[in-house]
C-alpha cells in the first residue's frame, strides 16, 4: 500500500519592492577564499576575531582547489637543507593530508608538494566550519563605501540578494585586487599579457612509463607547431600510486574583460584537449589510454594588483633584501609567463631567501585594508617569484596580524613592527 504524501502547501509570491538585502557586521572581512584568503581568515579567527569570508566562486579554495593547481610551491627553501619557510595553515594541511595518503613530497632543486585537490578542498571547508567563520559564496563586489581613508562597508551581489558587510578591517585576497579597485585605490596592470594555464587532471595513465621532465619538454618543443600547441614546454605532475596526473602545459590569456575572460576559458580547454592528443600519440605507453577526469577553472598568475606603499623589485628579490617589516619569504624562482610559447625561469642558490615587506601589502591611501597574495605590489618579475602558494599563505597570515595590531580605529600604517615580527617569526625567521 503506497504511503500517503505529507501535505505540502505552495504559496504564490512576487518580489518585494527594492532588493533583498542582508547585512553583516564583523571584525574582519576577507574577500577572496584562495590560499591567501583562507590563511587570513583562519589566522584572524584564531586571534579571536569574528570573520566573514567572501568569494565570487560558489565553493571555497580558490585556485589551489578549483583550478586544479595540484602542487604547493614556494613553501620550502632550496636543497640540500630544504628549510620550511612558511608554516601556519601548511602545518595542518601537510599533517592531515599525509596521514590520509593525499599528499606526496617531491625533492629536486626545492621541495614541492603534490596534493589531492578533493581532499584539500574538504580540509579547507572543515577548518572554516570548525572556527565558526561565516561564509558568503557566489558573491561579486557591487560597491565599496569609503569614509576618508577607511573602507566602511562592501556590498556584494548574490543570487539570494545583496549582502552588505561592515567591518573595521578588510583583506583583499581576490587575486585581481578587485576590492582595492572598486574602492577607487590605485592599482597596477602589466603592459602586456601574463599568461595563465588551463589545468586538467588525467586518469588511466601508466606512471611506470612516465617520461622524464626533460624528455617531455624536448618533445613538446620539437613538435608543438605540428600539434597546434601554444605553449612549447610544460609539466605533468603524476600522483604516485594513482596513475593520475595534473597537466600544466597550456598558456591562456587572463583578461579583466568579462567576455574576453570567458572566451579565454573556452580556448584553454581546446588547448588542453590538443595536449592530450599529443601525449597519447607521442608517449603511448604512459598516456595511450588517458582520459580527462576534470578541467580546472582558468588559472590566473598576474593580472592586476595594488599600488602599494612599496613596490617589491627584481633587484630586491635577487639580493634577498631583508625588510624590517617582512611578512613572508620564499626561495621560489623568477617565473614570469609573459610570452605565449614559454616563460622565464631563473633559479637561486641553495641558501637564497627573499622577502615580502608589509608595505607592499598596503595602499598608501587606505588605513584599514591589507592586500595578500597576488594582490601584493611588485614589479612584474618580482611578483612572479612571490605569487605562489607558500608566500601567499604567509601574506594572508601577515594581513590578519596587521589588522589585529591596528585595532578597530587604528591604521595599518602605524602598527608596532616589533610586535608583528614576533608574531610572524615562524614565517620570516629561521
Order of alpha helices (4+ residues) and beta strands (2+ residues): beta-alpha-beta-alpha-beta-alpha-beta-beta-alpha-beta-beta-beta-beta-alpha-beta-beta-alpha-beta-beta-alpha-alpha-beta-beta-alpha-beta-beta-beta-beta-beta-alpha-alpha-alpha-alpha
